[in-house]
């Protein structure tokens, strides 16, 4: 398929949550139990002030990638977990006045084609906040390479979330994100 045919635009993620989670399950290796838990989390997140989502769709309307995020709120669970790690590295101020990328996933058949880059730059271009934060599994992965290319830097590493078996890194970038030269 011609990648130029992939359309990036706002998506009603609540209406397409099962389709999005099927993409996430493939991209992230989730089982049915994890998908069920994440379904409730996604739907709850979408009720947060300023939450928005974008999707990558094929001409026939198939969702092959999605991103969603919101202005960060220190009272949210994610912030309460990462705050101690950020405080230890002197970067806790990143929790204020930041747009958090909550999830970004692209179907494996469409990875490496710029879909993830288009999704994250499109959503952050709509942010009123001057910077963005996110967490990613703390390994040398294509996702972390993309984030670095966009200007994200490590704010804290070896961050342990109670429900996650692998450690994460928290990354931050000034907005707008870097574009290819």
C-alpha positions as a Markdown table, in Angstrom:
| # | Residue | x | y | z |
|---|---|---|---|---|
| 1 | Unk | 0.0 | 0.0 | 0.0 |
| 2 | Unk | 1.2 | 3.5 | -0.8 |
| 3 | Unk | 1.9 | 5.3 | 2.5 |
| 4 | Unk | 0.7 | 8.5 | 1.0 |
| 5 | Unk | -2.8 | 6.9 | 1.2 |
| 6 | Unk | -2.6 | 6.8 | 5.0 |
| 7 | Unk | -4.7 | 9.6 | 6.5 |
| 8 | Unk | -3.8 | 11.2 | 9.8 |
| 9 | Unk | -6.6 | 13.0 | 11.5 |
| 10 | Unk | -8.8 | 13.3 | 14.6 |
| 11 | Unk | -10.4 | 10.0 | 15.7 |
| 12 | Unk | -13.3 | 9.2 | 18.0 |
| 13 | Unk | -11.2 | 6.8 | 20.1 |
| 14 | Unk | -14.0 | 6.0 | 22.4 |
| 15 | Unk | -16.1 | 4.7 | 19.5 |
| 16 | Unk | -13.1 | 2.8 | 18.0 |
| 17 | Unk | -11.4 | 1.7 | 21.3 |
| 18 | Unk | -11.6 | -2.0 | 20.4 |
| 19 | Unk | -10.0 | -1.5 | 17.0 |
| 20 | Unk | -7.3 | 0.7 | 18.5 |
| 21 | Unk | -6.6 | -1.8 | 21.2 |
| 22 | Unk | -6.3 | -4.6 | 18.6 |
| 23 | Unk | -3.5 | -2.5 | 17.0 |
| 24 | Unk | -1.9 | -1.9 | 20.5 |
| 25 | Unk | -2.1 | -5.6 | 21.3 |
| 26 | Unk | -0.2 | -6.5 | 18.1 |
| 27 | Unk | 2.3 | -3.6 | 18.4 |
| 28 | Unk | 2.9 | -4.1 | 22.2 |
| 29 | Unk | 2.3 | -7.8 | 22.6 |
| 30 | Unk | -0.7 | -7.7 | 24.9 |
| 31 | Unk | -2.9 | -10.6 | 25.8 |
| 32 | Unk | -6.7 | -10.5 | 26.1 |
| 33 | Unk | -6.7 | -9.8 | 29.8 |
| 34 | Unk | -4.3 | -6.9 | 29.4 |
| 35 | Unk | -6.5 | -5.5 | 26.6 |
| 36 | Unk | -9.6 | -5.7 | 28.8 |
| 37 | Unk | -7.8 | -3.7 | 31.5 |
| 38 | Unk | -6.5 | -1.1 | 29.1 |
| 39 | Unk | -9.9 | -0.7 | 27.5 |
| 40 | Unk | -11.3 | 0.7 | 30.8 |
| 41 | Unk | -8.2 | 2.9 | 31.2 |
| 42 | Unk | -8.4 | 4.4 | 27.7 |
| 43 | Unk | -12.1 | 5.2 | 28.1 |
| 44 | Unk | -11.4 | 6.8 | 31.5 |
| 45 | Unk | -8.5 | 8.9 | 30.1 |
| 46 | Unk | -10.6 | 10.2 | 27.3 |
| 47 | Unk | -12.9 | 11.9 | 29.8 |
| 48 | Unk | -9.9 | 14.0 | 31.1 |
| 49 | Unk | -10.0 | 17.7 | 30.2 |
| 50 | Unk | -8.1 | 18.4 | 27.0 |
| 51 | Unk | -7.8 | 14.7 | 26.0 |
| 52 | Unk | -7.7 | 14.1 | 22.3 |
| 53 | Unk | -6.8 | 11.4 | 19.9 |
| 54 | Unk | -5.6 | 11.0 | 16.3 |
| 55 | Unk | -5.7 | 8.0 | 14.1 |
| 56 | Unk | -3.9 | 6.7 | 11.0 |
| 57 | Unk | -6.5 | 5.2 | 8.6 |
| 58 | Unk | -6.3 | 3.5 | 5.3 |
| 59 | Unk | -8.5 | 4.5 | 2.4 |
| 60 | Unk | -11.0 | 1.8 | 3.3 |
| 61 | Unk | -11.2 | 3.2 | 6.9 |
| 62 | Unk | -9.0 | 0.6 | 8.7 |
| 63 | Unk | -7.3 | 2.1 | 11.8 |
| 64 | Unk | -3.6 | 1.2 | 11.5 |
| 65 | Unk | -2.3 | 3.5 | 14.2 |
| 66 | Unk | -3.4 | 5.9 | 16.9 |
| 67 | Unk | -2.1 | 8.3 | 19.5 |
| 68 | Unk | -3.8 | 10.0 | 22.4 |
| 69 | Unk | -2.8 | 12.4 | 25.1 |
| 70 | Unk | -3.8 | 15.3 | 27.3 |
| 71 | Unk | -2.4 | 18.1 | 29.3 |
| 72 | Unk | -0.6 | 16.6 | 32.3 |
| 73 | Unk | -2.2 | 16.6 | 35.7 |
| 74 | Unk | 0.0 | 15.8 | 38.7 |
| 75 | Unk | -3.0 | 14.1 | 40.3 |
| 76 | Unk | -3.2 | 11.4 | 37.6 |
| 77 | Unk | -1.8 | 8.0 | 38.5 |
| 78 | Unk | 1.0 | 8.2 | 35.9 |
| 79 | Unk | 2.3 | 11.5 | 37.3 |
| 80 | Unk | 2.2 | 10.2 | 40.9 |
| 81 | Unk | 4.4 | 7.2 | 39.9 |
| 82 | Unk | 6.9 | 9.1 | 37.9 |
| 83 | Unk | 7.2 | 12.2 | 40.1 |
| 84 | Unk | 9.7 | 10.6 | 42.6 |
| 85 | Unk | 11.9 | 9.5 | 39.7 |
| 86 | Unk | 11.8 | 12.9 | 38.1 |
| 87 | Unk | 12.5 | 14.6 | 41.5 |
| 88 | Unk | 15.6 | 12.4 | 41.8 |
| 89 | Unk | 17.0 | 13.7 | 38.5 |
| 90 | Unk | 16.0 | 17.3 | 39.1 |
| 91 | Unk | 13.3 | 17.3 | 36.3 |
| 92 | Unk | 10.0 | 17.2 | 38.3 |
| 93 | Unk | 9.1 | 20.5 | 36.8 |
| 94 | Unk | 8.4 | 18.7 | 33.5 |
| 95 | Unk | 5.2 | 17.5 | 35.1 |
| 96 | Unk | 3.9 | 21.1 | 35.0 |
| 97 | Unk | 2.7 | 22.7 | 31.8 |
| 98 | Unk | 3.3 | 19.6 | 29.6 |
| 99 | Unk | 1.3 | 17.7 | 27.2 |
| 100 | Unk | 1.6 | 14.0 | 27.9 |
| 101 | Unk | 1.5 | 11.4 | 25.2 |
| 102 | Unk | -0.4 | 8.6 | 26.8 |
| 103 | Unk | -0.3 | 6.0 | 24.1 |
| 104 | Unk | 1.2 | 5.8 | 20.6 |
| 105 | Unk | 0.9 | 2.5 | 18.6 |
| 106 | Unk | 1.2 | 1.6 | 15.0 |
| 107 | Unk | 0.3 | -1.8 | 13.5 |
| 108 | Unk | 3.5 | -3.8 | 12.8 |
| 109 | Unk | 2.7 | -3.9 | 9.1 |
| 110 | Unk | 2.9 | -0.1 | 9.0 |
| 111 | Unk | 5.8 | 0.6 | 11.3 |
| 112 | Unk | 9.0 | 2.2 | 10.0 |
| 113 | Unk | 7.0 | 4.2 | 7.4 |
| 114 | Unk | 6.6 | 7.5 | 9.3 |
| 115 | Unk | 3.1 | 6.8 | 10.6 |
| 116 | Unk | 4.2 | 7.1 | 14.2 |
| 117 | Unk | 6.1 | 10.3 | 13.5 |
| 118 | Unk | 3.1 | 11.8 | 11.7 |
| 119 | Unk | 0.7 | 10.9 | 14.6 |
| 120 | Unk | 2.9 | 12.3 | 17.4 |
| 121 | Unk | 3.8 | 15.5 | 15.6 |
| 122 | Unk | 0.1 | 16.1 | 14.6 |
| 123 | Unk | -1.2 | 15.7 | 18.2 |
| 124 | Unk | 1.6 | 17.8 | 19.8 |
| 125 | Unk | 1.1 | 20.5 | 17.2 |
| 126 | Unk | -2.3 | 21.0 | 18.7 |
| 127 | Unk | -0.9 | 21.4 | 22.3 |
| 128 | Unk | -1.0 | 24.7 | 24.0 |
| 129 | Unk | 1.7 | 23.5 | 26.4 |
| 130 | Unk | 5.3 | 24.4 | 25.6 |
| 131 | Unk | 6.6 | 20.8 | 26.1 |
| 132 | Unk | 5.6 | 17.2 | 25.9 |
| 133 | Unk | 6.4 | 14.2 | 28.1 |
| 134 | Unk | 5.9 | 10.4 | 27.7 |
| 135 | Unk | 7.1 | 7.1 | 29.0 |
| 136 | Unk | 8.5 | 4.3 | 26.9 |
| 137 | Unk | 10.0 | 0.9 | 27.7 |
| 138 | Unk | 13.6 | 1.6 | 28.7 |
| 139 | Unk | 15.3 | -0.3 | 25.9 |
| 140 | Unk | 17.0 | 0.7 | 22.7 |
| 141 | Unk | 14.0 | 0.4 | 20.5 |
| 142 | Unk | 12.8 | 1.9 | 17.3 |
| 143 | Unk | 10.2 | 3.9 | 19.3 |
| 144 | Unk | 12.9 | 5.4 | 21.6 |
| 145 | Unk | 14.9 | 6.2 | 18.4 |
| 146 | Unk | 11.9 | 8.0 | 17.0 |
| 147 | Unk | 11.4 | 10.0 | 20.2 |
| 148 | Unk | 15.0 | 11.0 | 20.3 |
| 149 | Unk | 14.9 | 12.1 | 16.6 |
| 150 | Unk | 11.9 | 14.3 | 17.5 |
| 151 | Unk | 13.8 | 16.0 | 20.3 |
| 152 | Unk | 12.8 | 13.9 | 23.4 |
| 153 | Unk | 15.5 | 13.4 | 25.9 |
| 154 | Unk | 15.6 | 11.0 | 28.9 |
| 155 | Unk | 14.4 | 12.7 | 32.1 |
| 156 | Unk | 14.5 | 9.5 | 34.2 |
| 157 | Unk | 15.4 | 5.9 | 33.5 |
| 158 | Unk | 14.6 | 2.6 | 35.1 |
| 159 | Unk | 11.1 | 3.9 | 36.2 |
| 160 | Unk | 9.1 | 1.0 | 37.6 |
| 161 | Unk | 5.3 | 1.0 | 37.3 |
| 162 | Unk | 3.5 | -1.3 | 39.7 |
| 163 | Unk | 1.8 | -3.3 | 36.9 |
| 164 | Unk | 4.6 | -3.4 | 34.4 |
| 165 | Unk | 7.2 | -6.1 | 34.3 |
| 166 | Unk | 9.8 | -4.0 | 32.5 |
| 167 | Unk | 11.3 | -0.6 | 33.5 |
| 168 | Unk | 10.4 | 2.5 | 31.6 |
| 169 | Unk | 12.1 | 5.8 | 30.7 |
| 170 | Unk | 10.4 | 9.1 | 31.0 |
| 171 | Unk | 11.2 | 11.4 | 28.2 |
| 172 | Unk | 10.5 | 15.1 | 27.5 |
| 173 | Unk | 10.8 | 17.4 | 24.5 |
| 174 | Unk | 10.2 | 21.1 | 23.9 |
| 175 | Unk | 7.3 | 21.8 | 21.5 |
| 176 | Unk | 7.1 | 22.0 | 18.6 |
| 177 | Unk | 8.8 | 18.7 | 18.0 |
| 178 | Unk | 11.8 | 18.6 | 15.7 |
| 179 | Unk | 11.2 | 17.9 | 12.1 |
| 180 | Unk | 13.4 | 16.1 | 9.6 |
| 181 | Unk | 16.0 | 18.3 | 8.0 |
